[in-house]
Amino acid sequence: MKLIQILKVAVIPVLTVFSFLSTSNTALADYLTSQGSGGEYRYELWSSDNNDYYLKIWSNKASPESDSYSTTRHFPSTNEALIYFDCNYGGQNLPQCPR
């Protein structure tokens, strides 16, 4: 009988602590925010749980299911990501484009 009481007092709290520690490390997920095209390319704009954005970019000639895409660096906003696409892939000559 005392063994069961010891298990209740010692083991259950330890397991509870490990449970909380393991669930605090949740995986970050990515979400498709928008998609579009410009020039000879199309893009998908993705956001992650840690509030940054990146682009997946395909040639218009590649099939939509193709894995042959480029992934850009991460951007702090959707605006910066889309300006990057427009300047580097979309053929736009925007004032924000580096000269």
C-alpha positions as CSV (number, residue, x, y, z in Angstrom):
1,M,0.0,0.0,0.0
2,K,2.8,2.4,0.8
3,L,4.4,1.7,-2.5
4,I,1.3,2.9,-4.3
5,Q,1.3,6.1,-2.3
6,I,5.0,6.7,-3.0
7,L,4.3,6.3,-6.7
8,K,1.4,8.7,-6.6
9,V,3.5,11.3,-4.7
10,A,6.7,10.9,-6.7
11,V,6.1,9.6,-10.2
12,I,2.9,11.5,-11.2
13,P,4.4,15.0,-10.6
14,V,7.6,14.0,-12.4
15,L,5.6,12.8,-15.4
16,T,3.5,15.9,-15.3
17,V,6.6,18.2,-15.5
18,F,8.1,16.2,-18.4
19,S,4.8,16.4,-20.2
20,F,4.7,20.2,-19.9
21,L,8.3,20.5,-21.0
22,S,7.8,18.4,-24.0
23,T,4.7,20.2,-25.2
24,S,6.3,23.7,-24.9
25,N,8.5,22.9,-27.9
26,T,5.7,23.0,-30.5
27,A,6.7,22.9,-34.1
28,L,6.4,26.0,-36.2
29,A,4.1,25.8,-39.2
30,D,4.2,27.6,-42.6
31,Y,1.1,29.0,-44.2
32,L,0.4,29.9,-47.8
33,T,-0.4,33.6,-47.7
34,S,-0.8,34.5,-51.4
35,Q,0.3,33.6,-54.9
36,G,0.7,35.5,-58.1
37,S,2.9,36.0,-61.2
38,G,5.0,38.5,-63.0
39,G,7.3,38.5,-65.9
40,E,8.2,34.8,-66.7
41,Y,7.8,33.6,-63.1
42,R,5.1,32.8,-60.6
43,Y,5.3,32.8,-56.8
44,E,3.8,31.6,-53.6
45,L,4.2,33.8,-50.6
46,W,4.5,31.8,-47.3
47,S,4.4,33.0,-43.7
48,S,5.6,31.2,-40.6
49,D,4.5,31.2,-37.0
50,N,7.5,33.4,-36.1
51,N,6.2,36.2,-38.3
52,D,8.6,36.1,-41.2
53,Y,7.8,35.5,-44.9
54,Y,9.5,33.8,-47.8
55,L,8.8,33.2,-51.5
56,K,8.7,30.0,-53.5
57,I,9.4,30.9,-57.2
58,W,8.8,28.9,-60.3
59,S,9.3,29.5,-64.0
60,N,6.0,29.9,-65.8
61,K,7.2,27.0,-67.9
62,A,7.3,24.6,-65.0
63,S,4.2,22.6,-64.1
64,P,2.3,23.7,-60.9
65,E,3.2,20.4,-59.2
66,S,6.9,20.7,-60.0
67,D,9.4,20.6,-57.2
68,S,11.8,22.8,-59.3
69,Y,11.3,26.1,-57.4
70,S,13.6,28.5,-55.7
71,T,13.1,29.6,-52.1
72,T,14.2,33.1,-51.1
73,R,15.6,34.4,-47.9
74,H,13.2,35.4,-45.2
75,F,11.6,38.8,-45.1
76,P,10.1,40.8,-42.2
77,S,7.0,41.7,-44.1
78,T,4.8,40.7,-47.1
79,N,5.6,44.1,-48.7
80,E,9.3,43.5,-48.7
81,A,8.9,40.0,-50.1
82,L,6.7,41.2,-52.9
83,I,8.9,44.1,-53.8
84,Y,11.8,41.6,-53.9
85,F,9.8,39.5,-56.4
86,D,8.8,42.4,-58.5
87,C,12.3,43.8,-58.7
88,N,14.1,40.5,-59.3
89,Y,11.7,38.3,-61.2
90,G,8.6,40.3,-62.2
91,G,10.5,42.7,-64.5
92,Q,9.2,45.8,-62.6
93,N,11.3,49.0,-62.3
94,L,10.0,50.3,-59.0
95,P,11.5,53.1,-57.0
96,Q,12.1,50.6,-54.2
97,C,14.3,48.4,-56.5
98,P,18.0,48.6,-55.9
99,R,19.8,50.4,-58.6
